[in-house]
Amino acid sequence: MKNVTITVEDATLEWVRIEAARRNTSVSRLVGEMLTDKMQFDDAYARAQREWVADTSSFSSGGVPYPAREAVRG
């Protein structure tokens, strides 16, 4: 593991200290876990988006013209 130095607002630091104490962990470990969670969420979102874009079946009308907007609003 690597050490980093970060700069945060006073209110943010106060919140993270309280949150770390509430979870019975250190500020360093809490921030590290939050960053890991964010990274995993972003990776999963990006992966799902790539899979959705690659799935061209949802964009196919099967050769049939799409209905006009007025016909769909009903």
N, CA, C and O atoms as a DFTB+ gen file, in Angstrom:
296 C
 N C O
     1  1       0.829      -1.182       0.000
     2  2       0.000       0.000       0.000
     3  2       0.872       1.243       0.000
     4  3       2.001       1.241       0.491
     5  1       0.319       2.287      -0.559
     6  2       1.009       3.569      -0.631
     7  2       0.317       4.584       0.271
     8  3      -0.889       4.496       0.502
     9  1       1.067       5.529       0.769
    10  2       0.524       6.641       1.542
    11  2       0.310       7.824       0.624
    12  3       1.093       8.052      -0.298
    13  1      -0.755       8.581       0.874
    14  2      -1.023       9.801       0.125
    15  2      -1.395      10.901       1.112
    16  3      -1.837      10.632       2.229
    17  1      -1.211      12.122       0.687
    18  2      -1.636      13.281       1.461
    19  2      -2.758      13.946       0.700
    20  3      -2.634      14.189      -0.500
    21  1      -3.857      14.247       1.380
    22  2      -4.983      14.905       0.723
    23  2      -5.319      16.193       1.466
    24  3      -5.001      16.356       2.644
    25  1      -5.959      17.087       0.755
    26  2      -6.421      18.341       1.338
    27  2      -7.934      18.343       1.290
    28  3      -8.523      18.144       0.227
    29  1      -8.572      18.567       2.432
    30  2     -10.029      18.591       2.508
    31  2     -10.482      19.785       3.339
    32  3      -9.716      20.345       4.123
    33  1     -11.712      20.151       3.154
    34  2     -12.310      21.220       3.948
    35  2     -12.404      20.763       5.406
    36  3     -12.479      19.566       5.684
    37  1     -12.400      21.712       6.319
    38  2     -12.489      21.392       7.748
    39  2     -13.742      20.579       8.069
    40  3     -13.681      19.613       8.830
    41  1     -14.862      20.966       7.496
    42  2     -16.119      20.255       7.769
    43  2     -16.049      18.819       7.263
    44  3     -16.591      17.912       7.895
    45  1     -15.395      18.608       6.144
    46  2     -15.243      17.254       5.601
    47  2     -14.381      16.411       6.523
    48  3     -14.702      15.256       6.802
    49  1     -13.300      16.986       6.991
    50  2     -12.415      16.259       7.901
    51  2     -13.138      15.908       9.196
    52  3     -12.980      14.804       9.717
    53  1     -13.923      16.832       9.711
    54  2     -14.685      16.552      10.926
    55  2     -15.658      15.393      10.691
    56  3     -15.776      14.495      11.524
    57  1     -16.358      15.422       9.538
    58  2     -17.304      14.355       9.225
    59  2     -16.601      13.003       9.108
    60  3     -17.075      12.008       9.656
    61  1     -15.475      12.964       8.399
    62  2     -14.809      11.681       8.184
    63  2     -14.234      11.138       9.492
    64  3     -14.198       9.923       9.690
    65  1     -13.796      11.998      10.362
    66  2     -13.307      11.531      11.672
    67  2     -14.446      10.910      12.487
    68  3     -14.285       9.852      13.095
    69  1     -15.591      11.582      12.487
    70  2     -16.752      11.060      13.212
    71  2     -17.217       9.746      12.587
    72  3     -17.516       8.787      13.300
    73  1     -17.276       9.703      11.274
    74  2     -17.719       8.490      10.574
    75  2     -16.768       7.330      10.826
    76  3     -17.208       6.202      11.047
    77  1     -15.481       7.597      10.794
    78  2     -14.498       6.545      11.069
    79  2     -14.663       6.024      12.500
    80  3     -14.615       4.814      12.726
    81  1     -14.855       6.916      13.454
    82  2     -15.051       6.498      14.836
    83  2     -16.332       5.681      14.976
    84  3     -16.367       4.678      15.689
    85  1     -17.378       6.122      14.291
    86  2     -18.650       5.394      14.338
    87  2     -18.488       3.971      13.812
    88  3     -19.113       3.038      14.316
    89  1     -17.643       3.813      12.795
    90  2     -17.410       2.494      12.194
    91  2     -16.256       1.744      12.847
    92  3     -15.891       0.648      12.424
    93  1     -15.693       2.350      13.881
    94  2     -14.584       1.737      14.609
    95  2     -13.402       1.414      13.683
    96  3     -12.861       0.308      13.702
    97  1     -13.021       2.400      12.880
    98  2     -11.894       2.238      11.969
    99  2     -11.113       3.542      11.917
   100  3     -11.502       4.522      12.553
   101  1     -10.042       3.564      11.184
   102  2      -9.243       4.788      11.053
   103  2      -9.743       5.618       9.874
   104  3     -10.413       5.113       8.974
   105  1      -9.401       6.894       9.903
   106  2      -9.737       7.771       8.783
   107  2      -9.079       7.246       7.511
   108  3      -9.702       7.223       6.450
   109  1      -7.844       6.833       7.615
   110  2      -7.123       6.325       6.458
   111  2      -7.826       5.115       5.847
   112  3      -8.021       5.051       4.633
   113  1      -8.203       4.159       6.690
   114  2      -8.875       2.955       6.186
   115  2     -10.238       3.293       5.599
   116  3     -10.615       2.746       4.563
   117  1     -10.982       4.184       6.244
   118  2     -12.301       4.570       5.749
   119  2     -12.199       5.235       4.382
   120  3     -12.948       4.894       3.466
   121  1     -11.283       6.175       4.241
   122  2     -11.110       6.857       2.954
   123  2     -10.673       5.854       1.883
   124  3     -11.156       5.898       0.752
   125  1      -9.768       4.962       2.238
   126  2      -9.329       3.937       1.289
   127  2     -10.470       3.046       0.839
   128  3     -10.581       2.730      -0.346
   129  1     -11.332       2.632       1.785
   130  2     -12.482       1.797       1.444
   131  2     -13.471       2.554       0.566
   132  3     -14.044       1.987      -0.364
   133  1     -13.672       3.847       0.868
   134  2     -14.582       4.654       0.049
   135  2     -14.068       4.780      -1.381
   136  3     -14.837       4.691      -2.338
   137  1     -12.773       4.986      -1.513
   138  2     -12.191       5.087      -2.859
   139  2     -12.295       3.762      -3.608
   140  3     -12.572       3.744      -4.807
   141  1     -12.074       2.661      -2.907
   142  2     -12.199       1.341      -3.534
   143  2     -13.637       1.106      -3.975
   144  3     -13.872       0.628      -5.085
   145  1     -14.599       1.434      -3.122
   146  2     -16.014       1.288      -3.486
   147  2     -16.358       2.117      -4.712
   148  3     -17.045       1.641      -5.616
   149  1     -15.882       3.352      -4.745
   150  2     -16.137       4.245      -5.889
   151  2     -15.534       3.667      -7.155
   152  3     -16.175       3.678      -8.206
   153  1     -14.315       3.163      -7.071
   154  2     -13.648       2.584      -8.230
   155  2     -14.433       1.374      -8.748
   156  3     -14.642       1.245      -9.954
   157  1     -14.864       0.498      -7.853
   158  2     -15.606      -0.695      -8.263
   159  2     -16.949      -0.329      -8.869
   160  3     -17.368      -0.940      -9.852
   161  1     -17.633       0.658      -8.301
   162  2     -18.909       1.102      -8.840
   163  2     -18.720       1.672     -10.239
   164  3     -19.457       1.325     -11.162
   165  1     -17.728       2.551     -10.394
   166  2     -17.480       3.157     -11.697
   167  2     -17.087       2.116     -12.735
   168  3     -17.520       2.190     -13.885
   169  1     -16.271       1.147     -12.338
   170  2     -15.872       0.082     -13.259
   171  2     -17.081      -0.740     -13.687
   172  3     -17.226      -1.060     -14.867
   173  1     -17.944      -1.082     -12.743
   174  2     -19.141      -1.873     -13.055
   175  2     -20.079      -1.086     -13.957
   176  3     -20.662      -1.649     -14.883
   177  1     -20.234       0.214     -13.698
   178  2     -21.104       1.050     -14.519
   179  2     -20.559       1.143     -15.939
   180  3     -21.307       0.989     -16.905
   181  1     -19.266       1.393     -16.066
   182  2     -18.651       1.500     -17.386
   183  2     -18.772       0.176     -18.141
   184  3     -19.040       0.171     -19.342
   185  1     -18.579      -0.934     -17.450
   186  2     -18.695      -2.252     -18.077
   187  2     -20.129      -2.480     -18.560
   188  3     -20.334      -2.946     -19.681
   189  1     -21.113      -2.158     -17.733
   190  2     -22.512      -2.326     -18.120
   191  2     -22.867      -1.433     -19.302
   192  3     -23.614      -1.839     -20.192
   193  1     -22.332      -0.225     -19.309
   194  2     -22.601       0.685     -20.424
   195  2     -21.995       0.148     -21.715
   196  3     -22.639       0.187     -22.763
   197  1     -20.765      -0.353     -21.649
   198  2     -20.132      -0.932     -22.849
   199  2     -20.924      -2.126     -23.364
   200  3     -21.106      -2.282     -24.572
   201  1     -21.397      -2.969     -22.448
   202  2     -22.189      -4.130     -22.855
   203  2     -23.505      -3.702     -23.498
   204  3     -23.936      -4.300     -24.484
   205  1     -24.143      -2.676     -22.948
   206  2     -25.400      -2.200     -23.497
   207  2     -25.197      -1.616     -24.896
   208  3     -25.982      -1.879     -25.807
   209  1     -24.146      -0.829     -25.054
   210  2     -23.870      -0.236     -26.360
   211  2     -23.521      -1.320     -27.382
   212  3     -23.897      -1.214     -28.549
   213  1     -22.817      -2.345     -26.957
   214  2     -22.420      -3.424     -27.865
   215  2     -23.610      -4.295     -28.256
   216  3     -23.554      -4.977     -29.280
   217  1     -24.680      -4.290     -27.469
   218  2     -25.861      -5.112     -27.759
   219  2     -26.732      -4.384     -28.774
   220  3     -27.639      -3.639     -28.404
   221  1     -26.455      -4.600     -30.042
   222  2     -27.181      -3.898     -31.101
   223  2     -28.584      -4.442     -31.316
   224  3     -29.365      -3.839     -32.053
   225  1     -28.924      -5.561     -30.697
   226  2     -30.261      -6.119     -30.900
   227  2     -31.352      -5.171     -30.416
   228  3     -32.453      -5.163     -30.966
   229  1     -31.060      -4.383     -29.407
   230  2     -32.078      -3.473     -28.887
   231  2     -32.311      -2.277     -29.810
   232  3     -33.270      -1.527     -29.624
   233  1     -31.440      -2.098     -30.800
   234  2     -31.583      -0.977     -31.725
   235  2     -32.195      -1.405     -33.051
   236  3     -32.416      -0.569     -33.927
   237  1     -32.465      -2.672     -33.208
   238  2     -32.933      -3.178     -34.489
   239  2     -34.451      -3.208     -34.540
   240  3     -35.103      -3.687     -33.612
   241  1     -35.010      -2.696     -35.623
   242  2     -36.455      -2.758     -35.826
   243  2     -36.819      -3.959     -36.678
   244  3     -37.991      -4.164     -36.993
   245  1     -35.826      -4.757     -37.055
   246  2     -36.087      -5.919     -37.893
   247  2     -36.486      -5.524     -39.305
   248  3     -37.168      -6.283     -39.995
   249  1     -36.071      -4.360     -39.732
   250  2     -36.390      -3.902     -41.078
   251  2     -37.715      -3.185     -41.200
   252  3     -38.035      -2.654     -42.263
   253  1     -38.495      -3.159     -40.126
   254  2     -39.793      -2.486     -40.130
   255  2     -39.575      -1.043     -39.699
   256  3     -38.867      -0.793     -38.723
   257  1     -40.177      -0.080     -40.416
   258  2     -40.003       1.320     -40.003
   259  2     -40.565       1.553     -38.601
   260  3     -41.578       0.968     -38.218
   261  1     -39.901       2.402     -37.860
   262  2     -40.388       2.752     -36.539
   263  2     -41.654       3.578     -36.673
   264  3     -41.788       4.334     -37.635
   265  1     -42.585       3.458     -35.740
   266  2     -43.822       4.249     -35.827
   267  2     -43.540       5.735     -35.602
   268  3     -42.561       6.097     -34.949
   269  1     -44.377       6.559     -36.129
   270  2     -44.253       8.002     -35.931
   271  2     -44.544       8.330     -34.471
   272  3     -45.286       7.604     -33.809
   273  1     -43.979       9.391     -33.977
   274  2     -44.163       9.795     -32.584
   275  2     -45.633       9.969     -32.243
   276  3     -46.081       9.568     -31.169
   277  1     -46.387      10.573     -33.169
   278  2     -47.803      10.826     -32.921
   279  2     -48.574       9.517     -32.744
   280  3     -49.534       9.463     -31.975
   281  1     -48.166       8.474     -33.444
   282  2     -48.852       7.185     -33.341
   283  2     -48.566       6.497     -32.013
   284  3     -49.379       5.708     -31.533
   285  1     -47.446       6.785     -31.436
   286  2     -47.051       6.127     -30.196
   287  2     -47.663       6.817     -28.977
   288  3     -47.987       6.157     -27.989
   289  1     -47.820       8.120     -29.041
   290  2     -48.333       8.879     -27.892
   291  2     -49.733       8.472     -27.510
   292  3     -50.073       8.472     -26.326
   293  1     -50.530       8.137     -28.450
   294  2     -51.886       7.647     -28.249
   295  2     -52.677       8.383     -27.318
   296  3     -53.836       8.039     -27.086
